[in-house]
Amino acid sequence: MRSFKTLSVLVGAFLALAGAPLAAFAQAPIRAEVNEGVIAPLPIAIDIESSGSDLGDKITKVVMADLERSGFFKPIDPNAFIEQSVGIDATPTFASWKTINAQALANGVARVDGEGRLQVDFRLWDVFSEKQLLGQSVTATPENWRRIAHKIADAIYEKLTGEEGYFDTRIVFVAESGARGKRVKRLAIMDQDGANPSYLTDGSYKVMTPRFSADSQEVAYMVLREDSARIYVFNIETGRQEAVGQIKGMVFAPRFSPDGSKLAYSVAQGGNTDIYVMDLRTRATRRVTTDPGIDTSPSFSPDGSTIVFNSDRGGSPQLYAMNADGSGVRRISFGGGIYSTPVFSPKGDKIAFTKQSGGRFFIGVMDAGGGNEKLLTSSFLEEGPTWAPNGRYIMFFREPPGALPSLWMVEASGRIERAVPYSGGASDPAWSPRLK
């Protein structure tokens, strides 16, 4: 058994290996065990109890699953616990937790108060230094117990990594079913861990490329019918769907500006495809590219000043960046192969993209200005990267030959790759910001 001065030192070392900034750990020595480039996850015990219900067990399982999927934590099987109950106001028997190699312990109690609200009080402990790191209370309605679990996981993740959590978020995507030639494609939404899926459209028409607004309340997407393609905005709270203007031509690839006031999209008309930006308040539109090539898949930088897109103006689809008004166009991808679906990271320092080369598809990242390209995943067919709000993880969809697509997640260094636990066919994911 190895002893570390603090848990933040250990997890900080893990993040350093994965390419994270380490300002929070700059004054601490870094120690970690790495076997053939694989990050050794941090052993952590989670124990949320409740009296007279199974809510504590259910919350514990969701917190454990969230942390395990991050790749930086290894939740310990509760059957291994020596100390079976730690009172919320008591100090753990640290020797019992050291014996099972728990380097962190999160314990708590869930109860429904007199007003019918669910309250969970929890503590986070550094087992080896025998110190409390965190103490919080989280409340919600009982039916929202999963959100409480995600909030607890966020708090633990943030305390031990120094980075923003990403568990209390949602994914909007295209739910797919049926044979390839008769695919039903519905707009769908679920929690980031695949729970609580619901369908926002009925499948009578095909939907593509859904994208969240910055406040997570609206989704822009493309509706494809036999004779037309239009862009709609769906309000999640009200259920209202509204077509975006009377746009001539085939419209596709919508994406909101960071402040939600504008929508960038592509229009194919008269043998040419260009990018337009619409002011959603006035519905005034502005054409921002004029090249005879195909310009599509626009994505705003977090500050709204830059748009990255893909274009075949140079002979093959590559990535380009330009000022938001269309000026200053410059190419930023120079590797071999075909590039598509670029998207800025939440911090604005990276761009994720899809690349096709040598008969395979890849999900990759590069610096915002181009350069330092790194391919993270590879398969027969995979596309559509979307960033977690903390900029640490990327979700995408993968489609094996003859099978329905499914959602996957990869850590931004490529070291950690996980399937998203949703049982149906799914494509075109978009990750929401943290929920309020």
C-alpha positions as CSV (number, residue, x, y, z in Angstrom):
1,M,0.0,0.0,0.0
2,R,1.4,3.4,-0.9
3,S,0.8,6.6,1.0
4,F,0.3,10.0,-0.7
5,K,0.6,13.3,1.1
6,T,-2.8,14.4,-0.2
7,L,-5.4,13.0,-2.7
8,S,-5.1,16.2,-4.8
9,V,-1.4,15.3,-5.4
10,L,-2.3,11.8,-6.7
11,V,-5.2,12.9,-8.9
12,G,-3.2,15.9,-10.0
13,A,-0.5,13.5,-11.2
14,F,-3.1,11.5,-13.1
15,L,-4.3,14.6,-14.8
16,A,-0.8,15.7,-15.7
17,L,-0.3,12.4,-17.5
18,A,-3.5,13.2,-19.4
19,G,-2.4,16.6,-20.4
20,A,-4.3,18.7,-17.9
21,P,-3.2,22.1,-16.5
22,L,-1.7,21.6,-13.0
23,A,-1.9,25.1,-11.5
24,A,-3.8,23.8,-8.5
25,F,-1.0,21.3,-7.8
26,A,2.1,23.3,-8.7
27,Q,3.4,23.4,-5.1
28,A,3.0,19.7,-4.5
29,P,5.3,16.8,-5.4
30,I,3.8,14.5,-8.1
31,R,3.7,10.8,-7.6
32,A,1.7,8.3,-9.6
33,E,1.9,4.7,-10.9
34,V,1.7,4.3,-14.7
35,N,1.8,0.9,-16.4
36,E,2.4,1.1,-20.1
37,G,0.8,4.5,-20.4
38,V,-2.4,3.5,-18.6
39,I,-3.5,5.8,-15.8
40,A,-4.0,4.0,-12.5
41,P,-7.4,5.2,-11.2
42,L,-7.8,6.5,-7.6
43,P,-9.5,4.0,-5.2
44,I,-12.5,5.7,-3.6
45,A,-15.2,4.4,-1.3
46,I,-18.8,5.8,-1.6
47,D,-21.4,5.2,1.1
48,I,-24.7,7.2,1.0
49,E,-27.2,5.7,3.5
50,S,-30.9,6.2,4.0
51,S,-33.4,5.0,6.6
52,G,-36.5,3.2,5.5
53,S,-35.8,3.4,1.7
54,D,-33.3,2.4,-0.9
55,L,-32.6,5.9,-2.0
56,G,-29.1,5.9,-0.4
57,D,-28.1,2.7,-2.3
58,K,-29.4,4.1,-5.6
59,I,-27.6,7.4,-5.1
60,T,-24.4,5.6,-4.2
61,K,-24.5,3.5,-7.4
62,V,-25.0,6.5,-9.6
63,V,-22.1,8.4,-8.0
64,M,-19.9,5.3,-8.3
65,A,-20.8,4.9,-12.0
66,D,-20.2,8.5,-12.8
67,L,-16.7,8.6,-11.2
68,E,-15.7,5.2,-12.7
69,R,-16.6,6.3,-16.2
70,S,-14.4,9.4,-15.9
71,G,-11.4,7.0,-15.8
72,F,-9.7,8.7,-12.9
73,F,-11.5,6.9,-10.1
74,K,-11.9,3.2,-9.0
75,P,-14.9,2.9,-6.7
76,I,-14.5,0.1,-4.2
77,D,-17.1,-2.6,-3.9
78,P,-19.3,-1.8,-0.8
79,N,-19.1,-5.5,0.1
80,A,-15.4,-4.9,0.9
81,F,-16.2,-2.3,3.5
82,I,-15.0,-3.1,7.1
83,E,-16.7,-0.1,8.7
84,Q,-20.3,-0.6,7.6
85,S,-21.7,2.8,8.7
86,V,-20.2,6.2,9.2
87,G,-22.5,8.7,10.9
88,I,-22.7,12.0,9.1
89,D,-21.4,13.8,12.2
90,A,-18.8,11.2,13.1
91,T,-15.2,10.8,12.1
92,P,-14.5,7.6,10.1
93,T,-12.3,4.9,11.5
94,F,-9.5,5.6,9.0
95,A,-7.6,2.4,9.8
96,S,-10.6,0.4,8.4
97,W,-10.6,2.3,5.1
98,K,-6.8,2.1,4.8
99,T,-7.0,-1.6,5.1
100,I,-9.1,-1.8,1.9
101,N,-6.8,0.7,0.2
102,A,-9.5,3.4,0.0
103,Q,-7.6,6.6,-0.6
104,A,-10.8,8.7,-0.5
105,L,-14.1,8.2,1.3
106,A,-17.4,9.9,0.6
107,N,-20.1,9.2,3.1
108,G,-23.5,10.7,3.6
109,V,-27.1,10.3,4.5
110,A,-30.3,10.8,2.4
111,R,-33.6,11.7,4.0
112,V,-36.9,13.2,3.0
113,D,-37.7,16.3,5.2
114,G,-41.0,17.4,6.5
115,E,-41.8,19.4,3.4
116,G,-41.3,16.3,1.2
117,R,-37.9,17.4,-0.2
118,L,-35.0,15.0,-0.5
119,Q,-31.9,16.2,1.2
120,V,-28.5,14.5,1.1
121,D,-25.7,15.6,3.5
122,F,-22.3,14.2,2.5
123,R,-18.6,14.4,3.5
124,L,-15.4,13.8,1.5
125,W,-12.4,12.5,3.4
126,D,-8.7,12.1,2.6
127,V,-8.1,8.7,4.2
128,F,-4.3,8.9,4.5
129,S,-4.1,12.4,5.9
130,E,-7.2,11.7,7.9
131,K,-8.8,15.1,7.0
132,Q,-12.2,16.2,5.8
133,L,-11.9,17.8,2.3
134,L,-15.5,18.7,1.7
135,G,-18.9,18.9,3.4
136,Q,-22.1,19.7,1.5
137,S,-25.9,19.4,1.6
138,V,-27.9,18.9,-1.7
139,T,-31.7,19.1,-2.0
140,A,-34.2,18.3,-4.7
141,T,-37.6,16.7,-5.1
142,P,-37.4,12.9,-4.5
143,E,-38.1,12.1,-8.2
144,N,-34.9,14.1,-9.0
145,W,-32.7,11.8,-6.9
146,R,-30.4,11.1,-9.9
147,R,-29.6,14.8,-10.3
148,I,-28.6,14.8,-6.6
149,A,-26.3,11.9,-7.3
150,H,-24.7,13.7,-10.3
151,K,-24.2,16.8,-8.2
152,I,-22.4,14.8,-5.5
153,A,-20.2,13.2,-8.2
154,D,-19.5,16.7,-9.6
155,A,-18.5,18.0,-6.2
156,I,-16.1,15.0,-5.6
157,Y,-14.6,15.3,-9.1
158,E,-14.0,19.0,-8.7
159,K,-12.4,18.7,-5.3
160,L,-10.1,16.0,-6.3
161,T,-9.1,17.1,-9.8
162,G,-9.4,20.9,-9.7
163,E,-11.5,20.8,-12.8
164,E,-15.2,21.5,-13.4
165,G,-17.5,18.5,-13.1
166,Y,-19.6,17.4,-16.0
167,F,-22.0,14.8,-14.6
168,D,-25.1,17.0,-14.1
169,T,-25.6,17.5,-17.8
170,R,-27.7,16.2,-20.6
171,I,-27.2,14.8,-24.1
172,V,-29.4,15.6,-27.1
173,F,-29.1,13.2,-30.0
174,V,-30.7,11.4,-32.8
175,A,-32.3,8.1,-31.7
176,E,-32.2,5.6,-34.6
177,S,-34.2,2.4,-35.2
178,G,-35.1,0.2,-38.1
179,A,-33.2,-1.2,-41.1
180,R,-30.7,1.0,-42.9
181,G,-33.0,1.9,-45.8
182,K,-35.9,2.6,-43.5
183,R,-34.3,4.3,-40.6
184,V,-36.5,6.2,-38.1
185,K,-34.6,9.2,-36.7
186,R,-36.1,11.0,-33.8
187,L,-34.9,13.9,-31.7
188,A,-34.1,12.5,-28.2
189,I,-32.6,13.7,-24.9
190,M,-31.2,11.9,-21.9
191,D,-28.9,12.3,-18.9
192,Q,-25.2,12.1,-19.8
193,D,-25.1,8.6,-18.3
194,G,-27.8,7.3,-20.6
195,A,-30.6,7.5,-18.0
196,N,-34.0,9.1,-18.5
197,P,-34.2,9.0,-22.3
198,S,-37.2,10.7,-23.8
199,Y,-38.2,11.5,-27.4
200,L,-39.0,15.0,-28.6
201,T,-40.2,14.2,-32.1
202,D,-42.5,11.3,-33.2
203,G,-40.4,9.8,-36.0
204,S,-42.7,10.9,-38.9
205,Y,-39.8,12.8,-40.3
206,K,-36.0,12.6,-40.0
207,V,-34.0,14.8,-37.8
208,M,-30.2,15.5,-38.0
209,T,-27.5,17.5,-36.2
210,P,-29.2,18.7,-33.0
211,R,-27.3,21.4,-31.1
212,F,-27.9,22.9,-27.7
213,S,-28.2,26.6,-27.0
214,A,-25.8,28.0,-24.2
215,D,-28.6,27.9,-21.6
216,S,-29.6,24.2,-22.5
217,Q,-33.2,25.3,-23.0
218,E,-33.3,25.2,-26.8
219,V,-32.1,22.8,-29.5
220,A,-31.5,23.7,-33.1
221,Y,-31.8,20.8,-35.6
222,M,-32.3,19.9,-39.2
223,V,-35.6,18.3,-40.4
224,L,-35.3,16.3,-43.5
225,R,-38.3,15.4,-45.6
226,E,-38.5,14.0,-49.1
227,D,-38.9,17.3,-50.7
228,S,-37.2,19.7,-48.3
229,A,-34.8,20.4,-45.5
230,R,-35.4,23.0,-42.9
231,I,-34.0,24.1,-39.5
232,Y,-36.2,24.1,-36.4
233,V,-35.6,25.3,-32.9
234,F,-37.2,23.2,-30.1
235,N,-37.8,24.7,-26.7
236,I,-37.3,21.9,-24.1
237,E,-39.3,23.6,-21.4
238,T,-42.4,24.4,-23.4
239,G,-42.2,21.7,-26.1
240,R,-42.7,24.3,-28.8
241,Q,-41.1,23.7,-32.2
242,E,-40.5,26.6,-34.6
243,A,-39.1,26.7,-38.1
244,V,-36.3,29.2,-38.5
245,G,-37.4,31.6,-41.2
246,Q,-38.3,31.0,-44.9
247,I,-34.9,30.1,-46.2
248,K,-34.5,29.2,-49.9
249,G,-32.5,26.2,-50.7
250,M,-31.4,23.2,-48.7
251,V,-30.4,24.2,-45.2
252,F,-28.4,22.1,-42.7
253,A,-25.7,22.1,-40.0
254,P,-27.2,24.7,-37.6
255,R,-25.3,25.8,-34.5
256,F,-26.0,28.6,-31.9
257,S,-23.7,31.4,-31.1
258,P,-22.3,31.4,-27.5
259,D,-24.8,34.0,-26.4
260,G,-27.7,32.3,-28.1
261,S,-28.7,35.3,-30.2
262,K,-27.5,34.0,-33.5
263,L,-27.6,30.8,-35.5
264,A,-25.0,29.8,-38.1
265,Y,-25.9,27.3,-40.7
266,S,-25.2,26.2,-44.3
267,V,-27.4,26.8,-47.4
268,A,-27.1,24.8,-50.6
269,Q,-28.6,26.8,-53.5
270,G,-27.8,27.0,-57.2
271,G,-25.0,24.5,-57.1
272,N,-23.1,26.3,-54.2
273,T,-23.1,25.9,-50.5
274,D,-22.2,28.7,-48.2
275,I,-22.5,29.6,-44.5
276,Y,-25.0,32.1,-43.2
277,V,-25.6,33.7,-39.8
278,M,-29.1,34.7,-38.7
279,D,-30.0,37.1,-35.9
280,L,-32.7,35.1,-34.0
281,R,-34.3,38.3,-32.7
282,T,-34.7,40.1,-36.0
283,R,-34.4,37.1,-38.3
284,A,-31.9,39.2,-40.4
285,T,-29.4,37.0,-42.2
286,R,-25.9,37.6,-43.4
287,R,-23.9,35.4,-45.8
288,V,-20.4,35.0,-44.4
289,T,-18.7,32.8,-47.1
290,T,-18.8,33.4,-50.8
291,D,-16.4,30.7,-52.1
292,P,-17.7,28.5,-55.0
293,G,-16.7,25.4,-52.9
294,I,-18.8,23.7,-50.3
295,D,-18.6,25.5,-46.9
296,T,-20.4,23.8,-44.0
297,S,-20.4,22.7,-40.3
298,P,-19.8,26.1,-38.7
299,S,-18.9,26.3,-35.0
300,F,-18.4,29.5,-33.0
301,S,-15.5,30.0,-30.6
302,P,-16.6,30.5,-27.0
303,D,-16.2,34.2,-27.2
304,G,-18.1,34.4,-30.5
305,S,-15.3,36.1,-32.4
306,T,-14.3,33.1,-34.6
307,I,-16.1,30.5,-36.7
308,V,-14.4,27.2,-37.7
309,F,-15.8,25.3,-40.6
310,N,-15.0,22.8,-43.2
311,S,-14.6,23.5,-46.9
312,D,-13.4,21.8,-50.1
313,R,-12.3,25.1,-51.6
314,G,-8.8,23.8,-51.7
315,G,-9.7,20.6,-53.6
316,S,-10.6,18.4,-50.6
317,P,-12.5,18.9,-47.4
318,Q,-10.3,20.7,-44.9
319,L,-10.8,22.8,-41.8
320,Y,-10.8,26.6,-42.0
321,A,-11.3,29.4,-39.5
322,M,-12.5,32.9,-40.1
323,N,-13.7,36.0,-38.1
324,A,-17.4,35.8,-37.2
325,D,-18.1,38.4,-40.0
326,G,-16.5,36.2,-42.6
327,S,-13.2,38.1,-42.9
328,G,-9.8,36.6,-42.4
329,V,-10.3,33.1,-43.7
330,R,-7.4,30.8,-43.1
331,R,-6.8,27.1,-43.4
332,I,-5.9,25.3,-40.2
333,S,-5.7,21.6,-41.2
334,F,-2.8,20.3,-43.2
335,G,-2.7,16.5,-42.6
336,G,-3.6,14.0,-45.2
337,G,-7.2,12.8,-45.4
338,I,-10.7,14.4,-45.3
339,Y,-11.7,16.7,-42.4
340,S,-15.2,17.5,-41.2
341,T,-17.5,18.4,-38.2
342,P,-15.1,20.8,-36.4
343,V,-16.2,22.1,-33.0
344,F,-14.4,24.4,-30.6
345,S,-13.7,23.2,-27.0
346,P,-15.5,25.1,-24.2
347,K,-12.2,26.8,-23.3
348,G,-11.5,27.8,-27.0
349,D,-8.0,26.3,-27.0
350,K,-8.8,23.2,-29.0
351,I,-10.9,22.0,-31.9
352,A,-12.3,18.5,-32.2
353,F,-13.0,17.1,-35.6
354,T,-13.7,14.0,-37.7
355,K,-11.1,12.8,-40.1
356,Q,-11.3,10.1,-42.9
357,S,-8.1,8.5,-44.1
358,G,-7.0,5.1,-45.3
359,G,-10.5,3.8,-45.4
360,R,-11.1,4.5,-41.7
361,F,-12.6,7.3,-39.6
362,F,-11.0,9.1,-36.7
363,I,-11.9,11.5,-34.0
364,G,-9.1,14.0,-33.3
365,V,-8.2,17.3,-31.7
366,M,-5.9,20.1,-32.7
367,D,-5.0,23.5,-31.4
368,A,-7.5,26.3,-32.1
369,G,-5.2,27.9,-34.6
370,G,-4.2,24.6,-36.2
371,G,-1.2,22.4,-35.4
372,N,-0.5,19.7,-32.8
373,E,-3.1,17.4,-34.4
374,K,-3.8,14.2,-32.4
375,L,-6.0,11.4,-33.4
376,L,-7.9,9.9,-30.4
377,T,-10.0,7.1,-31.8
378,S,-10.4,5.0,-34.9
379,S,-13.0,2.7,-36.4
380,F,-14.9,1.7,-39.5
381,L,-17.2,4.7,-39.2
382,E,-17.3,7.4,-36.5
383,E,-18.3,11.1,-36.6
384,G,-19.8,14.1,-34.8
385,P,-17.6,15.0,-31.8
386,T,-19.1,17.1,-29.0
387,W,-17.3,18.4,-25.9
388,A,-18.2,18.0,-22.3
389,P,-18.6,21.4,-20.7
390,N,-15.3,21.0,-18.8
391,G,-13.4,20.4,-22.0
392,R,-12.0,17.1,-20.7
393,Y,-14.1,14.6,-22.6
394,I,-15.5,14.2,-26.2
395,M,-18.6,12.3,-27.1
396,F,-19.2,11.0,-30.7
397,F,-21.0,8.2,-32.5
398,R,-19.6,5.0,-33.9
399,E,-21.4,2.8,-36.5
400,P,-20.0,-0.8,-37.1
401,P,-20.8,-2.4,-40.5
402,G,-24.4,-3.5,-40.7
403,A,-25.3,-2.3,-37.2
404,L,-27.0,0.7,-35.6
405,P,-24.8,3.6,-34.4
406,S,-23.9,4.0,-30.8
407,L,-22.5,6.8,-28.6
408,W,-19.0,6.7,-27.2
409,M,-16.9,9.0,-25.0
410,V,-13.1,9.6,-25.1
411,E,-10.9,11.6,-22.8
412,A,-9.2,14.5,-24.7
413,S,-5.8,12.8,-24.5
414,G,-7.1,9.5,-25.9
415,R,-6.2,7.5,-22.8
416,I,-9.7,6.8,-21.7
417,E,-12.5,5.5,-24.0
418,R,-16.0,4.4,-22.8
419,A,-19.3,3.4,-24.4
420,V,-22.2,5.6,-23.4
421,P,-24.8,3.3,-21.6
422,Y,-27.7,3.9,-24.0
423,S,-29.2,0.7,-25.4
424,G,-30.7,1.9,-28.6
425,G,-29.2,3.3,-31.8
426,A,-27.9,6.8,-31.4
427,S,-26.0,9.4,-33.5
428,D,-25.2,13.1,-33.7
429,P,-24.8,13.8,-30.0
430,A,-24.6,17.3,-28.5
431,W,-23.5,17.8,-24.9
432,S,-25.3,20.4,-22.8
433,P,-23.6,22.9,-20.4
434,R,-23.9,22.2,-16.7
435,L,-27.5,22.3,-15.6
436,K,-28.6,25.1,-13.3
